[in-house]
Amino acid sequence: MVGAAKFNNDKVSLYRMIIFMAAVSKKYKYDVITCINNRDCVFHMAKVLAQGIASHLQTPFMDVIYKHNSACLPAVKNKNILVVADVIYSGATMKNSIAAAAARIQLKFTF
């Protein structure tokens, strides 16, 4: 499904992922939903997923992680945030994003 959405522009797969991820996430209370920082890709699937999940959960989306996932805007200070990634290979991008967000918030992680 990820490959179809990311590389073949399959909007049905993208929508199904948003619905699934929102359903999994709805049992938690998030103040903000954000995404990993996109480096060079034209299609920022993590951002589209995060915006879709935010819409379904009626939770604000904020693009707060930047500088190649090593910094986070202070707007999320002391908020419960959900960080969305489209794929995780080694986990380095997500690790950097979480570390950047953790510097701004009180630590509480949900996987």
Secondary structure, 3 states (H helix, E strand, C coil): CHHHHHHHCCHHHHHHHHHHHHHHHCCCCCCEEEECCCCCCCCCHHHHHHHHHHHHHCCCECCCEECCCCEECHHHCCCCEEEECCCCCCCHHHHHHHHHHHCCCCCCCCC
